[in-house]
């Protein structure tokens, strides 16, 4: 899996989160979920990408500077990674897969599909493709059809099938790949995938589309207690319905949900570290935190910096933190934690960036729902 640090179109692209998960981690998980894959290796020149890949369950290979520039080919990175893997493990590679992090909706089934066509001796190479029914045109001296005769436009059902290369996954016989040094040789097999899932991230617009599609295409996932060491909660709009009542003296009142209090108490008894983190400098935030017996940081301009410092102070890995929020000022925190969670009433951009979304709106029991994910429907404290 080539994943260099440099990208002109989308800086830091391979670490950009889609559905709350960095692109490189999404690709690693798809590969690890494939039955035919034995090892997953990420080739990178970036320490942060290497750390993220390892955390997701892959090995990381340090890519030489000469193979990490804009003109370096994916094939060169794969050949180098194969050599490094064989030196490290003292065993040969039989079939090598080239998987691209920039295809966020790659599935384990796609990966298994290309692997099987080569492993079973059906082909020397295989790739994922999507059905295509588009009429292509080229403009030179005059516009003319590429895959059709413009004077005779057959019906879709009368046309021979055509397929678009998705760029997501390729499989190659390792010996043939070393000999030919490119990804297509011998007989090439096509593995047809769902066209709705085909998206390559090359520019910021592609990334925005991927984030918007993630809630529709990703399988629903919620964390358990085994995934999380700490829960950090925004206040306004997350523990409340985002409305404020102001009396004639300027005092503010908000409504909270008793079920949320029960959920927080159960998490506290289970040994989960808790924090309320809010930009608002408001006595009501501190009062609610005291009622819940949870530490609070409020009046914070940069919530992401405060979150990082709190994790450092308590020796907590941010990748094992669940952060629940609702509005755009929560997005920087979403980028730091392993489980960014949006409440059902959150802003659209926050829902798109979340790894999980509650069914319950803020202020209506969303925190109780999150506690239920972690502890189970009865909120039992784990046995000690």
HELIX and SHEET records of a PDB file:
HELIX    1   1 UNK A   13  UNK A   15  5                                   3    
HELIX    2   2 UNK A   23  UNK A   32  1                                  10    
HELIX    3   3 UNK A   47  UNK A   56  1                                  10    
HELIX    4   4 UNK A   65  UNK A   67  5                                   3    
HELIX    5   5 UNK A   74  UNK A   89  1                                  16    
HELIX    6   6 UNK A  108  UNK A  119  1                                  12    
HELIX    7   7 UNK A  156  UNK A  158  5                                   3    
HELIX    8   8 UNK A  174  UNK A  180  1                                   7    
HELIX    9   9 UNK A  195  UNK A  197  5                                   3    
HELIX   10  10 UNK A  204  UNK A  217  1                                  14    
HELIX   11  11 UNK A  225  UNK A  227  5                                   3    
HELIX   12  12 UNK A  258  UNK A  269  1                                  12    
HELIX   13  13 UNK A  283  UNK A  292  1                                  10    
HELIX   14  14 UNK A  303  UNK A  313  1                                  11    
HELIX   15  15 UNK A  318  UNK A  320  5                                   3    
HELIX   16  16 UNK A  328  UNK A  330  5                                   3    
HELIX   17  17 UNK A  331  UNK A  334  1                                   4    
HELIX   18  18 UNK A  348  UNK A  353  1                                   6    
HELIX   19  19 UNK A  366  UNK A  375  1                                  10    
SHEET    1   A 2 UNK A  17  UNK A  18  0                                        
SHEET    2   A 2 UNK A  21  UNK A  22 -1                                        
SHEET    1   B 2 UNK A  41  UNK A  44  0                                        
SHEET    2   B 2 UNK A  59  UNK A  62  1                                        
SHEET    1   C 4 UNK A  95  UNK A  99  0                                        
SHEET    2   C 4 UNK A 162  UNK A 173 -1                                        
SHEET    3   C 4 UNK A 125  UNK A 132 -1                                        
SHEET    4   C 4 UNK A 188  UNK A 193  1                                        
SHEET    1   D 2 UNK A 137  UNK A 139  0                                        
SHEET    2   D 2 UNK A 143  UNK A 145 -1                                        
SHEET    1   E 6 UNK A 296  UNK A 297  0                                        
SHEET    2   E 6 UNK A 273  UNK A 277  1                                        
SHEET    3   E 6 UNK A 230  UNK A 233  1                                        
SHEET    4   E 6 UNK A 321  UNK A 325  1                                        
SHEET    5   E 6 UNK A 339  UNK A 342  1                                        
SHEET    6   E 6 UNK A 356  UNK A 357  1                                        
SHEET    1   F 2 UNK A 245  UNK A 246  0                                        
SHEET    2   F 2 UNK A 252  UNK A 253 -1                                        
END                                                                             
